[in-house]
Amino acid sequence: MTDMEERIRENLEWSISSVDQKLEAIKNSEENLRQKYNSLAMREQSIAVFYLVLGDRSQSKKWFGSSAAHKIKSVEQYRQYTHEGGSETWENEPLKVQKAMFSSILSQDEETIQNATNAALEIPEAYPEEYHGTRSWYDLVLTLSKCIRTDMEYQRHLKDLVEYADVFGETAALQDRGTASAIEGIVNEDNEQIADGIADMIPLHEKENDIGSPKASALVCRPAAAIYTFALMHGLDPEIDREYVPEALDDSYIEIRY
């Protein structure tokens, strides 16, 4: 076992213990459920990444599925909170749904993917124009959900995703354009376009993380891993740089059914 693997396993053990504590906290009190479910989902997502890096695809799928389900619960609680408070502060909602969408795809559980898709489609269509920072998240989750539903309206969201990318600066814009290009490649069944798009998603991951750290956030570029898995689920096989996209993703996958 390498030093990195040992450190990952230590983090994994601690994270699983943390999940038990978070579940107990939810059981004991209904206060701040939106935050509790969100925190739980983030911890489960880390566990899923650790298992993925260690090559245990079965456990990885299980934890990604649980993370997606609890992230969706967080979104539901968030919507209830904003509704009861008369608030239209939607800026966090697309990001939460985006993370649920990525985790659901990485879980490769059709019911979980469908639930994340439904959550995406429930984001208000009249999304405030002033929320430029999160508009691209909105367009991304809608693009993915409409691709899953084979809805041709995805083209409008792809266009909007690229249009709003520049708001984030050069590196983040590269990721958003890469994401849009990779999704378009999936629709066009173009493996090369998918691979090029995924390659453009990596620089932001490296910029935002302490690369070489055993933390889950640094080990895997989840957006790239999810898009790659999405391509596999559509029967495609892009040749990609394996860095930050674990080989374990190739071990088992389902073909998406319409």
N, C-alpha and C positions, 0 to 999 in steps of 0.2 A: 504494500500500500504506500503510495506517495504521500509526502507531507500535505499536499493540497487535498487529496482524498480524505486523509485523516481529519483535517480541519473542516472539510465539508460535512463529514459524518458527525463531528461534534456539533456543528451548527444545526444539523438535521435533528439530532437528539433533543437539543434545546428547543427548537421550533415546534416539535411535536408536543413537548411538555407545555409550551406556551399556548398551543391550540386547546388543550384540555382546560387550561385555566380560563381562556376566553369563552369557551362553551359554557363553563360553570357560571361565569359572570352573566351571560345572557339568560341562563336558566333562573338565576337568583333575582334578577331585576329587569324590568322593561324600560328603564330609563336609558335615553341616548342609544336606542337600538340601531339607528342608522350608522352611528360611529362604531358601535361594537361589531356589527356585521361587517363593516368595511375593514376594520382592523383584523378581524378573523380571516376574511378573504385574502388579505395581503399576506398574512402568515402562511396560509395554506398554499398560496401561490409560490412562496419561497420554498416550501417543502417539495412541491411539484418540480420546481427547477432543480433542486438538489438531486432528486431521484433521476431526473432526466440526464443530468451530467454524469451520474453514477451508472447510467445505462439500464436502469430499471423502468422500462416503459410502462409496464402494467401499473405500478404504484404512481408513476407520474401522471398518467391519465386520470386515475382515481382522484388525486389531490387537485388537479386542474379542474375537474368536474365539480368538486366540492367548493373550490374557490369561486368558480363562476356562479354557482347557485347562491352562495352567500353574498357575492357582490350584487347580484340581482335583488336579493332581499334588502341590501343596503339602499339600492336605488328606489325600491318600493317605499321604504321607510322615509327616504329623503323626499320623495314626491308627496307623501302624506304630510310630512312636516311643513313643506312649503305651501301646500294647499290649506292646511289649517291655520297657518300664519298669514295667509293672504299674500304670500310672497311669490314673485316671478323671477327669483334669482336662480337661473338655470345653469350658471356657468360651470358647475361641477358635474352635472348630470352626464354630458357626453363622455367625459373622461372615464367616469365609473362604468358606463356601458361599454366603452371601448375596451377596457380591461376585462370586463366580463366576456366580451366577444372573443378576444384573443384566448382567454383561458378555456372557453367553451370549445373553440376549434382545436386547441391542443389536447383537450380531453377526448375528442373524437366521439363524443356521445351525442347522438342525433337529437335526443330530447333536450339536452342542455343547450345545444346549438340553437334549437328552435326557440327555447325560452329567451336566450340572449337576443335572438333576432326580433322577437316580439317586443322586448324591452327597447331595442333600438327604434323600432317603428312607432313606438309610443312617444318618442321625443317630439315636443311640439314642432309642427311644421313652420310656424311663425317664429322661428328662432331669432332673438334680437340681433340686429345687425351690429350693434355696438360691441358684442362679445366676439371680437375678431380672434382673440386668443384661443377660444374654444370652438369656434365655428368649424375649423378643420377637423376636430374630433367628431363633431356632429356629422360632417360629410363622410368621414371615414367609416363610422359605424353604419350609416345609412347605405353606403356603397357596398359594404360587406353583406349587410342583411338583404339588400335587394339582389345581389349576386346569388345568394343562397336561394332566394325566392325566384330566381331567373326573371327578374323584373328589369326591362330595358331602361328604366329610369336611372339605373346606375350611372349612365353616361353623364347625366347632369351633375351628379354628386362628385364624380371623378374630376370634372371640369372645375367645380367649386373647390375641391380639395387642393388642386394645384394653384388656383387663384389666390387662396388665402394662405398658402404656404409661406409667402414672402414676409408675412407678419412676424414670423418667428426668427428671422435672420437666416444667414446663408446655410449653416449646418442643418438646422431643423427643417428648412425648406427643402434641402436635399433629401431628407428622410421622407417628407410628405410627398414629394414628387416621385421618389423611388417607390413608395407604397402605392401611389396611384398607377404608376407604370407597371408594377408587378401584378396588381389586380387586373389591369387591362390586358396584360399578357395571359393571365388565366382565362379570361373571357375569350381571347383570340387564340388560345391554345398554342401560345408561342413561348417555348421553354427558354429561349435566349432572352426575350424581353423580361420574363420573370426573374431570371438570374441577374440581369443587369439592374433591375429595380431593387432586388434584395441587397445587392452589393452597395447601392446608394443609401441603404438604411443603416449601415453599420457605423459610419463616422459619428453620428450623434450618440450612439450607444457608447462608443469609446470616449467621447468628450465628456459625457455625463457621469461616467463611472470610474472607479479606481481599478483599472484593469490589472488583473493578477490577484485581486482580492478574492477570498473565498465566499464573499457575500453573494446571495442569489442574484441580486440586481446586476452584478458585474459579469456573472458567468455566462449568461445567455441573453441574446438580444431577442426578447419575447415577440416584438412585432415581426421581426424577420422570420423567427421560428414558426410563428402562427401563419404567416403568408405562405411559407414553404409547405407547411402541413396542408394548408388550404389547396395548394396546387396538387399535392399528392392525392388528396381526396377527390380531385377532379380528373384523376388518371394521368396527370402530367408528371414529368421527371426532369426538372431543370438541374443542370450541373452548377453547383454553387460552391463558393469558398466555405469550408466547414467551420471556420472560426465563428464562435458564438451561435452556431446552429448545430446542435449535437447530432451525431450520427444515429443515436437511438431513435430519432424520429422516423428513420427509414425502416425500422424493425417490424413495425406493424401499423397499418393504417386502414381505414375503411374508405370505400369509394362512396362519395355522397350520392344519395338517391333523391330524385325529384318526384 
